[in-house]
């Protein structure tokens, strides 16, 4: 099983991006799906997550700006990011949690004027 995040890029402050995470291979049923990010010189942090039951949680720094969603049938994960700020610049990763963690390859988001 492999996951690949996509949708990153260069955007100006205040702009928007939509990240997607898709998998190849037989993706197991997940109990949690999340978006993480890692900025240069910083530890990887949870940005947003969604449980199998649909409950969501967000880092305080992105509440009200980011929205996590999923396509259960496709087993795809999305992150709508609005009102982006320079401090959102990071490599964004998706992770699916089943009986084990499946990490996707990251996608770089750069917020700069």
Biotite code that builds the C-alpha atoms (Angstrom):
import biotite.structure as struc

atoms = struc.array([
    struc.Atom([0.000, 0.000, 0.000], chain_id="A", res_id=1, res_name="UNK", atom_name="CA", element="C"),
    struc.Atom([1.277, 3.432, -0.917], chain_id="A", res_id=2, res_name="UNK", atom_name="CA", element="C"),
    struc.Atom([-0.166, 6.856, -0.269], chain_id="A", res_id=3, res_name="UNK", atom_name="CA", element="C"),
    struc.Atom([0.615, 9.981, -2.193], chain_id="A", res_id=4, res_name="UNK", atom_name="CA", element="C"),
    struc.Atom([-0.274, 13.499, -1.178], chain_id="A", res_id=5, res_name="UNK", atom_name="CA", element="C"),
    struc.Atom([-0.763, 16.057, -3.909], chain_id="A", res_id=6, res_name="UNK", atom_name="CA", element="C"),
    struc.Atom([-2.014, 19.580, -4.433], chain_id="A", res_id=7, res_name="UNK", atom_name="CA", element="C"),
    struc.Atom([0.791, 21.546, -2.859], chain_id="A", res_id=8, res_name="UNK", atom_name="CA", element="C"),
    struc.Atom([2.420, 24.535, -4.441], chain_id="A", res_id=9, res_name="UNK", atom_name="CA", element="C"),
    struc.Atom([3.306, 28.173, -4.083], chain_id="A", res_id=10, res_name="UNK", atom_name="CA", element="C"),
    struc.Atom([0.511, 30.481, -2.979], chain_id="A", res_id=11, res_name="UNK", atom_name="CA", element="C"),
    struc.Atom([0.330, 34.038, -1.740], chain_id="A", res_id=12, res_name="UNK", atom_name="CA", element="C"),
    struc.Atom([-0.780, 34.829, 1.798], chain_id="A", res_id=13, res_name="UNK", atom_name="CA", element="C"),
    struc.Atom([-4.544, 34.739, 1.975], chain_id="A", res_id=14, res_name="UNK", atom_name="CA", element="C"),
    struc.Atom([-4.767, 32.218, -0.827], chain_id="A", res_id=15, res_name="UNK", atom_name="CA", element="C"),
    struc.Atom([-6.173, 28.700, -0.861], chain_id="A", res_id=16, res_name="UNK", atom_name="CA", element="C"),
    struc.Atom([-5.038, 25.209, -1.744], chain_id="A", res_id=17, res_name="UNK", atom_name="CA", element="C"),
    struc.Atom([-6.710, 21.821, -1.646], chain_id="A", res_id=18, res_name="UNK", atom_name="CA", element="C"),
    struc.Atom([-4.584, 18.828, -0.814], chain_id="A", res_id=19, res_name="UNK", atom_name="CA", element="C"),
    struc.Atom([-5.529, 15.290, -1.745], chain_id="A", res_id=20, res_name="UNK", atom_name="CA", element="C"),
    struc.Atom([-4.254, 11.952, -0.546], chain_id="A", res_id=21, res_name="UNK", atom_name="CA", element="C"),
    struc.Atom([-4.813, 8.865, -2.637], chain_id="A", res_id=22, res_name="UNK", atom_name="CA", element="C"),
    struc.Atom([-3.557, 5.373, -2.275], chain_id="A", res_id=23, res_name="UNK", atom_name="CA", element="C"),
    struc.Atom([-2.543, 2.507, -4.466], chain_id="A", res_id=24, res_name="UNK", atom_name="CA", element="C"),
    struc.Atom([-2.807, -1.097, -3.568], chain_id="A", res_id=25, res_name="UNK", atom_name="CA", element="C"),
    struc.Atom([-5.250, -2.646, -1.158], chain_id="A", res_id=26, res_name="UNK", atom_name="CA", element="C"),
    struc.Atom([-5.943, -0.015, 1.448], chain_id="A", res_id=27, res_name="UNK", atom_name="CA", element="C"),
    struc.Atom([-7.195, -1.510, 4.706], chain_id="A", res_id=28, res_name="UNK", atom_name="CA", element="C"),
    struc.Atom([-10.125, -0.134, 6.647], chain_id="A", res_id=29, res_name="UNK", atom_name="CA", element="C"),
    struc.Atom([-8.883, 2.834, 8.614], chain_id="A", res_id=30, res_name="UNK", atom_name="CA", element="C"),
    struc.Atom([-9.843, 4.066, 12.054], chain_id="A", res_id=31, res_name="UNK", atom_name="CA", element="C"),
    struc.Atom([-8.139, 7.399, 11.635], chain_id="A", res_id=32, res_name="UNK", atom_name="CA", element="C"),
    struc.Atom([-6.917, 9.533, 8.761], chain_id="A", res_id=33, res_name="UNK", atom_name="CA", element="C"),
    struc.Atom([-4.872, 12.644, 9.267], chain_id="A", res_id=34, res_name="UNK", atom_name="CA", element="C"),
    struc.Atom([-2.875, 15.429, 7.745], chain_id="A", res_id=35, res_name="UNK", atom_name="CA", element="C"),
    struc.Atom([0.469, 16.327, 9.270], chain_id="A", res_id=36, res_name="UNK", atom_name="CA", element="C"),
    struc.Atom([3.037, 18.906, 8.377], chain_id="A", res_id=37, res_name="UNK", atom_name="CA", element="C"),
    struc.Atom([6.686, 19.497, 8.987], chain_id="A", res_id=38, res_name="UNK", atom_name="CA", element="C"),
    struc.Atom([8.274, 22.890, 8.594], chain_id="A", res_id=39, res_name="UNK", atom_name="CA", element="C"),
    struc.Atom([12.037, 23.315, 8.272], chain_id="A", res_id=40, res_name="UNK", atom_name="CA", element="C"),
    struc.Atom([13.731, 22.831, 11.603], chain_id="A", res_id=41, res_name="UNK", atom_name="CA", element="C"),
    struc.Atom([10.525, 21.794, 13.326], chain_id="A", res_id=42, res_name="UNK", atom_name="CA", element="C"),
    struc.Atom([8.946, 18.540, 14.360], chain_id="A", res_id=43, res_name="UNK", atom_name="CA", element="C"),
    struc.Atom([6.125, 16.985, 12.412], chain_id="A", res_id=44, res_name="UNK", atom_name="CA", element="C"),
    struc.Atom([2.764, 18.009, 13.810], chain_id="A", res_id=45, res_name="UNK", atom_name="CA", element="C"),
    struc.Atom([-0.840, 16.951, 13.389], chain_id="A", res_id=46, res_name="UNK", atom_name="CA", element="C"),
    struc.Atom([-2.807, 19.511, 11.404], chain_id="A", res_id=47, res_name="UNK", atom_name="CA", element="C"),
    struc.Atom([-6.183, 17.819, 11.111], chain_id="A", res_id=48, res_name="UNK", atom_name="CA", element="C"),
    struc.Atom([-7.639, 14.380, 11.630], chain_id="A", res_id=49, res_name="UNK", atom_name="CA", element="C"),
    struc.Atom([-10.837, 12.480, 11.053], chain_id="A", res_id=50, res_name="UNK", atom_name="CA", element="C"),
    struc.Atom([-11.926, 9.282, 12.721], chain_id="A", res_id=51, res_name="UNK", atom_name="CA", element="C"),
    struc.Atom([-13.802, 6.380, 11.209], chain_id="A", res_id=52, res_name="UNK", atom_name="CA", element="C"),
    struc.Atom([-16.936, 7.785, 12.812], chain_id="A", res_id=53, res_name="UNK", atom_name="CA", element="C"),
    struc.Atom([-16.437, 11.165, 11.175], chain_id="A", res_id=54, res_name="UNK", atom_name="CA", element="C"),
    struc.Atom([-15.240, 13.151, 14.169], chain_id="A", res_id=55, res_name="UNK", atom_name="CA", element="C"),
    struc.Atom([-12.701, 15.777, 13.255], chain_id="A", res_id=56, res_name="UNK", atom_name="CA", element="C"),
    struc.Atom([-10.034, 17.635, 15.146], chain_id="A", res_id=57, res_name="UNK", atom_name="CA", element="C"),
    struc.Atom([-7.756, 20.475, 14.181], chain_id="A", res_id=58, res_name="UNK", atom_name="CA", element="C"),
    struc.Atom([-4.612, 22.120, 15.428], chain_id="A", res_id=59, res_name="UNK", atom_name="CA", element="C"),
    struc.Atom([-5.453, 25.435, 17.050], chain_id="A", res_id=60, res_name="UNK", atom_name="CA", element="C"),
    struc.Atom([-3.348, 27.247, 14.480], chain_id="A", res_id=61, res_name="UNK", atom_name="CA", element="C"),
    struc.Atom([-5.567, 26.127, 11.589], chain_id="A", res_id=62, res_name="UNK", atom_name="CA", element="C"),
    struc.Atom([-9.038, 26.103, 13.147], chain_id="A", res_id=63, res_name="UNK", atom_name="CA", element="C"),
    struc.Atom([-11.485, 28.070, 11.050], chain_id="A", res_id=64, res_name="UNK", atom_name="CA", element="C"),
    struc.Atom([-9.166, 28.046, 8.038], chain_id="A", res_id=65, res_name="UNK", atom_name="CA", element="C"),
    struc.Atom([-8.622, 24.374, 7.181], chain_id="A", res_id=66, res_name="UNK", atom_name="CA", element="C"),
    struc.Atom([-11.221, 21.691, 6.580], chain_id="A", res_id=67, res_name="UNK", atom_name="CA", element="C"),
    struc.Atom([-10.532, 17.980, 6.436], chain_id="A", res_id=68, res_name="UNK", atom_name="CA", element="C"),
    struc.Atom([-12.786, 15.660, 4.481], chain_id="A", res_id=69, res_name="UNK", atom_name="CA", element="C"),
    struc.Atom([-12.717, 12.227, 2.953], chain_id="A", res_id=70, res_name="UNK", atom_name="CA", element="C"),
    struc.Atom([-14.263, 10.041, 0.296], chain_id="A", res_id=71, res_name="UNK", atom_name="CA", element="C"),
    struc.Atom([-15.011, 6.797, 2.071], chain_id="A", res_id=72, res_name="UNK", atom_name="CA", element="C"),
    struc.Atom([-15.630, 4.831, -1.086], chain_id="A", res_id=73, res_name="UNK", atom_name="CA", element="C"),
    struc.Atom([-12.409, 5.964, -2.718], chain_id="A", res_id=74, res_name="UNK", atom_name="CA", element="C"),
    struc.Atom([-10.527, 5.963, 0.595], chain_id="A", res_id=75, res_name="UNK", atom_name="CA", element="C"),
    struc.Atom([-9.182, 9.376, -0.264], chain_id="A", res_id=76, res_name="UNK", atom_name="CA", element="C"),
    struc.Atom([-8.464, 12.212, 2.100], chain_id="A", res_id=77, res_name="UNK", atom_name="CA", element="C"),
    struc.Atom([-8.603, 15.932, 1.461], chain_id="A", res_id=78, res_name="UNK", atom_name="CA", element="C"),
    struc.Atom([-7.556, 19.146, 3.153], chain_id="A", res_id=79, res_name="UNK", atom_name="CA", element="C"),
    struc.Atom([-9.046, 22.432, 2.076], chain_id="A", res_id=80, res_name="UNK", atom_name="CA", element="C"),
    struc.Atom([-6.768, 25.229, 3.208], chain_id="A", res_id=81, res_name="UNK", atom_name="CA", element="C"),
    struc.Atom([-8.029, 28.791, 3.117], chain_id="A", res_id=82, res_name="UNK", atom_name="CA", element="C"),
    struc.Atom([-6.539, 32.079, 4.219], chain_id="A", res_id=83, res_name="UNK", atom_name="CA", element="C"),
    struc.Atom([-3.079, 30.586, 4.109], chain_id="A", res_id=84, res_name="UNK", atom_name="CA", element="C"),
    struc.Atom([-0.328, 32.235, 6.102], chain_id="A", res_id=85, res_name="UNK", atom_name="CA", element="C"),
    struc.Atom([3.450, 32.155, 5.709], chain_id="A", res_id=86, res_name="UNK", atom_name="CA", element="C"),
    struc.Atom([3.658, 30.030, 8.859], chain_id="A", res_id=87, res_name="UNK", atom_name="CA", element="C"),
    struc.Atom([1.663, 27.332, 7.058], chain_id="A", res_id=88, res_name="UNK", atom_name="CA", element="C"),
    struc.Atom([4.680, 26.710, 4.845], chain_id="A", res_id=89, res_name="UNK", atom_name="CA", element="C"),
    struc.Atom([5.696, 23.083, 5.292], chain_id="A", res_id=90, res_name="UNK", atom_name="CA", element="C"),
    struc.Atom([5.728, 19.672, 3.728], chain_id="A", res_id=91, res_name="UNK", atom_name="CA", element="C"),
    struc.Atom([2.299, 18.153, 4.264], chain_id="A", res_id=92, res_name="UNK", atom_name="CA", element="C"),
    struc.Atom([1.853, 14.422, 4.773], chain_id="A", res_id=93, res_name="UNK", atom_name="CA", element="C"),
    struc.Atom([-1.184, 12.206, 5.015], chain_id="A", res_id=94, res_name="UNK", atom_name="CA", element="C"),
    struc.Atom([-1.409, 9.253, 7.327], chain_id="A", res_id=95, res_name="UNK", atom_name="CA", element="C"),
    struc.Atom([-3.899, 6.424, 7.499], chain_id="A", res_id=96, res_name="UNK", atom_name="CA", element="C"),
    struc.Atom([-4.125, 4.419, 10.696], chain_id="A", res_id=97, res_name="UNK", atom_name="CA", element="C"),
    struc.Atom([-5.339, 0.851, 10.468], chain_id="A", res_id=98, res_name="UNK", atom_name="CA", element="C"),
    struc.Atom([-3.635, -1.857, 12.455], chain_id="A", res_id=99, res_name="UNK", atom_name="CA", element="C"),
    struc.Atom([-0.513, 0.069, 11.552], chain_id="A", res_id=100, res_name="UNK", atom_name="CA", element="C"),
    struc.Atom([0.396, 3.509, 10.290], chain_id="A", res_id=101, res_name="UNK", atom_name="CA", element="C"),
    struc.Atom([0.595, 4.205, 6.582], chain_id="A", res_id=102, res_name="UNK", atom_name="CA", element="C"),
    struc.Atom([2.389, 7.416, 5.710], chain_id="A", res_id=103, res_name="UNK", atom_name="CA", element="C"),
    struc.Atom([2.107, 9.097, 2.370], chain_id="A", res_id=104, res_name="UNK", atom_name="CA", element="C"),
    struc.Atom([4.750, 10.953, 0.483], chain_id="A", res_id=105, res_name="UNK", atom_name="CA", element="C"),
    struc.Atom([4.545, 14.614, 1.263], chain_id="A", res_id=106, res_name="UNK", atom_name="CA", element="C"),
    struc.Atom([3.625, 17.609, -0.804], chain_id="A", res_id=107, res_name="UNK", atom_name="CA", element="C"),
    struc.Atom([5.268, 20.985, -0.314], chain_id="A", res_id=108, res_name="UNK", atom_name="CA", element="C"),
    struc.Atom([3.147, 24.013, 0.491], chain_id="A", res_id=109, res_name="UNK", atom_name="CA", element="C"),
    struc.Atom([4.870, 27.373, 0.291], chain_id="A", res_id=110, res_name="UNK", atom_name="CA", element="C"),
    struc.Atom([3.027, 30.499, 1.337], chain_id="A", res_id=111, res_name="UNK", atom_name="CA", element="C"),
    struc.Atom([4.906, 33.571, 0.280], chain_id="A", res_id=112, res_name="UNK", atom_name="CA", element="C"),
    struc.Atom([4.405, 36.855, -1.471], chain_id="A", res_id=113, res_name="UNK", atom_name="CA", element="C"),
])
